[in-house]
Amino acid sequence: MSPSTDTVRAALAQIQDPYTQTDLSSAIRGVGVDAGRVAIDIQLAYPAKGWHANLEAMVREKIMQLGDVESVSISIATKISAHRVQKELSPLPEVKNIIAVASGKGGVGKSTTAVNLALALQAEGAKVGIMDADIHGPSIPMMLGLDGKPDSPDGKSIHAKIGHGLQAMSIGFFLNEDTPTIWRGPMTTQYLQQLLTTTLWQGLDYLVIDLPPGTGDIQLTLAQRVPVSAAVIVTTPQDIALIDAKKALKMFEKVEVPVLGIIENMAVHICSNCGHAEHIFGHGGAEKMAVQYEVPVLGSLPLQLAIREQADSGTPTVAADPESDNSKIYREIARKVGAKLALQAKNKSISFPNIVIQNT
């Protein structure tokens, strides 16, 4: 006798989603049983294209164990929602979620991590943009192999540049490579906000913002005025980097932006000649920070020549070598970021088009 739909649903509830740490019950949109043929419709709330095959295998194995099942048809779709931002702010038009990538300290590979995270979210099935918020040291144009000024349809708004499928915006598109940006804090934050809101983003699930390093007036003002759904902290295992990373985490706590987790960069050096691994910057620092502040370590990246060379060449790791071990780490991090954000409260004001500016 074929299993009933209730039996199938009960079996699916026994499967644990490793990224949300919940069972599949909430992701099941439909179950059909007809003479031993079972059809299952799954809808995930986060991009996980790289996990679909494993998920299908787990579901098929579980259902076949019920007995009297001839075939199992599985459909997996993704629906990404907009999630809550800071009080008194409204999300940007055409942008469901803004994810801020911060470090508190320069030199930890934050921009490289941000651009690879954006590419990894895209590879997992999301529509993604990246905003370079480092006015004084913009690096995203070079990392994406982009140059030249963006087009403007009306002299007021601007189109994002496209690099490896990502919608990208940076002040670097408007400056010569050797032109310094000699601006004070208020001018910097005003220009960044203008750049963010006048860009014609197109249907983004995620906009990754690469924040400048530090936790001063510029970073705090941006965190208060830009409608951010969540943040990710990038650090190295080095004690001095961890001290500043903790400050960045506390900054987001003060402005009520949830921190999804920590990405540990340069965790181990891998020699490009012999493959020898060595913990140059120490070991275990991110794990200790994670325990102290009750946030997860999303993943660890090695200090490896290829990652730097690929970013400098305008084709970051996830785009340059999508099947590499490093790309797989970035994509695993992207799935965790998307899943943890999916567990946050949804934004009920997504239909409102304007940002409300706070006086700070």
C-alpha positions as CSV (number, residue, x, y, z in Angstrom):
1,M,0.0,0.0,0.0
2,S,1.3,3.4,-1.0
3,P,2.2,5.9,1.8
4,S,-0.3,8.7,2.5
5,T,0.6,12.3,2.1
6,D,0.6,12.6,5.9
7,T,3.1,9.8,6.2
8,V,5.3,11.5,3.5
9,R,5.2,14.8,5.4
10,A,6.0,13.1,8.7
11,A,9.1,11.5,7.0
12,L,10.2,14.8,5.6
13,A,10.0,16.4,9.0
14,Q,12.7,14.0,10.1
15,I,15.2,15.6,7.7
16,Q,17.3,18.4,9.2
17,D,18.3,21.4,7.2
18,P,22.0,21.9,8.1
19,Y,21.9,25.6,7.3
20,T,18.8,26.7,9.2
21,Q,19.1,23.9,11.8
22,T,15.4,23.2,11.4
23,D,13.5,20.4,9.8
24,L,12.1,20.5,6.3
25,S,8.4,21.0,7.4
26,S,8.3,24.7,6.7
27,A,9.9,24.3,3.3
28,I,7.4,21.8,2.0
29,R,4.9,23.5,-0.3
30,G,3.2,20.4,-1.6
31,V,3.1,16.6,-1.5
32,G,1.2,14.4,-3.9
33,V,0.9,10.6,-3.9
34,D,-0.6,8.6,-6.8
35,A,-0.3,4.8,-7.0
36,G,3.2,4.6,-5.6
37,R,4.4,7.8,-7.3
38,V,5.3,10.6,-4.9
39,A,5.8,14.2,-5.9
40,I,7.3,16.7,-3.5
41,D,7.5,20.5,-3.9
42,I,10.2,22.2,-1.8
43,Q,10.7,25.9,-1.5
44,L,13.8,27.2,0.3
45,A,14.0,30.7,1.8
46,Y,17.7,31.1,0.9
47,P,19.9,30.4,-2.2
48,A,21.4,26.9,-2.0
49,K,21.8,25.7,-5.6
50,G,25.1,23.9,-4.6
51,W,23.2,21.9,-2.0
52,H,20.1,20.9,-4.1
53,A,21.6,17.6,-5.3
54,N,22.4,16.5,-1.7
55,L,19.0,17.6,-0.5
56,E,17.2,15.7,-3.3
57,A,19.3,12.5,-2.4
58,M,18.3,12.8,1.3
59,V,14.6,13.3,0.4
60,R,14.5,10.5,-2.1
61,E,16.3,8.1,0.3
62,K,13.9,8.9,3.2
63,I,10.8,8.5,1.0
64,M,11.9,5.2,-0.6
65,Q,12.3,3.8,2.9
66,L,8.6,4.1,3.4
67,G,7.9,1.1,1.1
68,D,5.6,0.6,-1.8
69,V,7.1,3.7,-3.5
70,E,7.8,3.4,-7.2
71,S,9.2,6.8,-7.9
72,V,9.9,10.1,-6.2
73,S,9.7,13.4,-8.1
74,I,11.3,16.4,-6.3
75,S,11.1,20.1,-7.3
76,I,13.2,22.6,-5.4
77,A,12.6,26.4,-5.8
78,T,13.9,29.4,-3.9
79,K,11.9,32.4,-2.6
80,I,14.0,35.1,-0.9
81,S,12.1,37.6,1.3
82,A,13.0,41.0,2.5
83,H,14.0,41.1,6.2
84,R,13.6,43.8,8.8
85,V,16.0,46.7,9.0
86,Q,16.8,49.3,11.7
87,K,14.0,51.2,13.3
88,E,12.6,54.2,11.3
89,L,14.4,53.1,8.1
90,S,12.8,51.6,5.0
91,P,14.4,49.3,2.5
92,L,15.7,50.6,-0.8
93,P,13.6,50.1,-4.0
94,E,14.5,47.0,-5.9
95,V,16.7,45.8,-3.0
96,K,15.3,43.1,-0.6
97,N,18.2,42.9,1.7
98,I,21.4,44.8,2.4
99,I,24.3,42.8,4.0
100,A,27.1,44.9,5.4
101,V,30.6,43.3,5.4
102,A,32.8,44.9,8.1
103,S,36.1,44.3,9.7
104,G,36.9,47.0,12.2
105,K,40.5,46.9,10.9
106,G,42.1,47.2,7.5
107,G,44.4,44.6,6.0
108,V,42.3,41.5,6.8
109,G,41.0,40.9,3.3
110,K,37.6,42.3,3.8
111,S,37.0,43.5,0.3
112,T,38.2,40.3,-1.2
113,T,35.9,38.4,1.1
114,A,33.0,40.7,0.3
115,V,33.3,40.4,-3.5
116,N,33.7,36.6,-3.3
117,L,30.7,36.4,-0.9
118,A,28.6,38.3,-3.4
119,L,29.7,36.1,-6.3
120,A,29.0,33.0,-4.1
121,L,25.5,34.2,-3.3
122,Q,24.9,34.7,-7.0
123,A,26.4,31.2,-7.8
124,E,23.9,29.7,-5.3
125,G,21.0,31.3,-7.3
126,A,20.4,34.8,-5.9
127,K,20.4,38.1,-7.7
128,V,23.2,40.1,-6.2
129,G,24.8,43.5,-6.2
130,I,27.8,44.9,-4.5
131,M,28.4,48.5,-3.2
132,D,31.9,49.8,-2.5
133,A,31.5,52.0,0.6
134,D,35.2,52.7,1.0
135,I,35.4,56.2,-0.4
136,H,39.1,56.6,0.4
137,G,40.3,53.3,-0.9
138,P,37.8,51.8,-3.4
139,S,38.9,48.4,-4.7
140,I,35.8,46.7,-6.0
141,P,36.2,48.1,-9.6
142,M,39.7,46.5,-9.9
143,M,38.5,43.3,-8.3
144,L,35.6,43.0,-10.8
145,G,37.7,44.2,-13.8
146,L,35.5,47.3,-14.3
147,D,36.3,50.9,-15.2
148,G,34.7,53.9,-16.8
149,K,31.8,56.0,-15.5
150,P,28.4,54.4,-15.2
151,D,25.6,55.5,-17.6
152,S,22.9,57.9,-16.5
153,P,19.5,57.9,-18.2
154,D,18.4,61.3,-16.9
155,G,21.4,63.1,-15.4
156,K,20.2,62.3,-11.9
157,S,20.2,58.5,-11.5
158,I,22.9,56.0,-12.6
159,H,23.0,52.4,-13.8
160,A,25.1,50.0,-11.9
161,K,28.1,48.5,-13.8
162,I,28.0,44.8,-14.3
163,G,31.0,42.6,-13.4
164,H,30.8,38.8,-13.6
165,G,27.0,39.1,-13.3
166,L,27.1,41.4,-10.2
167,Q,25.5,44.8,-10.2
168,A,28.3,47.0,-8.9
169,M,28.7,50.6,-7.7
170,S,31.8,52.4,-6.4
171,I,33.2,56.0,-6.3
172,G,36.2,54.4,-8.0
173,F,34.2,54.5,-11.3
174,F,34.2,58.3,-11.1
175,L,37.9,58.8,-10.2
176,N,41.2,58.3,-11.8
177,E,43.3,55.5,-10.3
178,D,45.7,58.0,-8.6
179,T,43.2,60.6,-7.5
180,P,42.8,60.8,-3.7
181,T,39.5,61.5,-2.1
182,I,40.2,64.2,0.4
183,W,36.9,64.5,2.2
184,R,35.8,65.0,5.7
185,G,33.4,62.5,7.4
186,P,30.0,64.3,6.8
187,M,30.8,64.8,3.1
188,T,31.8,61.2,2.8
189,T,28.6,59.8,4.3
190,Q,26.4,62.2,2.3
191,Y,28.1,61.2,-0.9
192,L,27.8,57.5,-0.1
193,Q,24.2,57.7,0.7
194,Q,23.6,59.6,-2.5
195,L,25.5,57.0,-4.5
196,L,23.5,54.2,-2.9
197,T,20.1,55.8,-3.4
198,T,20.6,57.1,-6.9
199,T,21.8,53.9,-8.4
200,L,19.1,52.0,-10.3
201,W,19.5,48.6,-8.7
202,Q,17.5,46.0,-10.5
203,G,15.6,43.4,-8.5
204,L,18.3,42.4,-6.0
205,D,17.8,39.7,-3.4
206,Y,21.0,40.9,-1.7
207,L,23.1,44.0,-1.9
208,V,26.5,43.4,-0.3
209,I,28.1,46.6,1.1
210,D,31.8,46.5,1.6
211,L,32.2,49.0,4.5
212,P,35.4,50.9,5.1
213,P,37.6,49.5,7.9
214,G,37.2,50.9,11.4
215,T,34.4,51.8,13.7
216,G,34.5,55.6,13.7
217,D,32.0,58.3,12.8
218,I,31.8,57.3,9.1
219,Q,31.1,53.6,9.8
220,L,28.6,54.4,12.7
221,T,26.7,56.9,10.6
222,L,26.4,54.6,7.7
223,A,25.2,51.8,10.0
224,Q,22.5,54.1,11.3
225,R,21.4,55.6,8.0
226,V,21.6,52.8,5.6
227,P,18.7,50.2,5.9
228,V,20.8,47.1,6.7
229,S,19.2,43.6,7.2
230,A,22.3,42.0,8.7
231,A,26.1,42.2,9.0
232,V,29.0,39.9,8.6
233,I,32.4,40.4,10.4
234,V,35.7,39.6,8.7
235,T,38.8,39.0,10.8
236,T,42.0,37.1,10.9
237,P,43.1,34.9,13.8
238,Q,45.6,37.6,14.9
239,D,44.8,39.1,18.4
240,I,45.0,42.7,17.2
241,A,42.5,42.0,14.3
242,L,40.1,40.2,16.7
243,I,40.1,43.2,19.1
244,D,38.9,45.5,16.3
245,A,36.5,42.9,14.9
246,K,34.8,42.8,18.3
247,K,34.4,46.6,18.2
248,A,32.7,46.2,14.8
249,L,30.4,43.6,16.2
250,K,29.5,45.8,19.1
251,M,28.8,48.7,16.8
252,F,26.2,46.7,14.9
253,E,24.6,45.7,18.2
254,K,24.2,49.3,19.2
255,V,22.3,50.1,16.0
256,E,20.2,46.9,16.2
257,V,21.6,45.2,13.1
258,P,21.9,41.4,13.6
259,V,25.4,40.0,13.0
260,L,25.0,36.7,11.1
261,G,28.5,35.5,12.0
262,I,32.3,35.7,11.6
263,I,34.4,34.9,8.5
264,E,37.9,34.0,9.5
265,N,40.3,35.1,6.7
266,M,44.0,34.1,6.4
267,A,43.3,31.3,8.9
268,V,46.2,29.2,7.7
269,H,49.0,29.8,5.1
270,I,49.3,27.2,2.4
271,C,52.6,27.2,0.6
272,S,52.0,27.3,-3.2
273,N,55.1,25.2,-3.8
274,C,54.9,22.3,-1.3
275,G,51.4,22.7,0.2
276,H,52.7,23.0,3.8
277,A,50.1,24.6,6.1
278,E,51.1,27.0,8.9
279,H,49.1,29.2,11.2
280,I,51.0,32.4,10.7
281,F,48.5,34.7,12.4
282,G,47.6,32.3,15.3
283,H,44.8,29.7,15.7
284,G,41.4,29.5,17.3
285,G,40.8,33.3,17.7
286,A,37.6,33.4,15.7
287,E,36.2,30.4,17.6
288,K,36.9,32.1,21.0
289,M,35.2,35.3,19.7
290,A,32.2,33.3,18.4
291,V,31.7,31.7,21.8
292,Q,32.1,35.0,23.7
293,Y,29.6,36.9,21.5
294,E,27.3,33.9,20.7
295,V,27.7,34.2,16.9
296,P,28.8,31.4,14.6
297,V,32.0,31.1,12.6
298,L,30.6,31.0,9.1
299,G,33.8,29.7,7.5
300,S,37.6,30.0,7.3
301,L,39.7,30.9,4.3
302,P,43.4,30.2,3.9
303,L,46.1,32.8,3.2
304,Q,46.8,31.7,-0.3
305,L,48.5,33.3,-3.3
306,A,45.8,32.3,-5.7
307,I,43.1,34.3,-3.9
308,R,45.1,37.5,-4.0
309,E,46.2,37.0,-7.6
310,Q,42.6,36.3,-8.8
311,A,41.2,39.4,-7.1
312,D,44.0,41.6,-8.4
313,S,43.4,40.3,-11.9
314,G,39.7,41.3,-12.0
315,T,38.3,37.8,-11.7
316,P,37.9,36.8,-8.0
317,T,38.2,33.2,-6.9
318,V,34.5,32.2,-7.2
319,A,34.4,33.5,-10.8
320,A,38.0,32.4,-11.8
321,D,37.9,28.9,-10.4
322,P,34.4,27.9,-9.4
323,E,35.3,24.3,-8.7
324,S,38.3,25.0,-6.5
325,D,38.3,24.3,-2.8
326,N,38.3,28.0,-1.9
327,S,35.3,28.6,-4.1
328,K,33.5,25.8,-2.3
329,I,34.3,27.4,1.0
330,Y,32.9,30.8,-0.2
331,R,29.7,29.1,-1.4
332,E,29.3,27.2,1.8
333,I,29.6,30.5,3.7
334,A,27.1,32.1,1.3
335,R,24.5,29.3,2.0
336,K,25.0,29.9,5.7
337,V,24.6,33.7,5.4
338,G,21.4,33.3,3.3
339,A,20.0,30.7,5.7
340,K,20.7,32.7,8.8
341,L,19.2,35.8,7.3
342,A,16.1,33.8,6.3
343,L,15.5,33.1,10.0
344,Q,15.3,36.8,10.8
345,A,12.0,38.6,11.0
346,K,10.6,39.7,7.6
347,N,10.2,43.3,6.6
348,K,6.6,44.4,6.4
349,S,7.4,47.8,4.8
350,I,9.1,46.5,1.7
351,S,6.6,48.4,-0.5
352,F,7.8,51.8,0.7
353,P,10.3,53.3,-1.7
354,N,12.1,55.9,0.4
355,I,14.8,55.8,3.1
356,V,14.0,57.9,6.2
357,I,17.1,59.7,7.4
358,Q,17.9,59.9,11.1
359,N,19.7,62.9,12.6
360,T,22.8,61.6,14.4
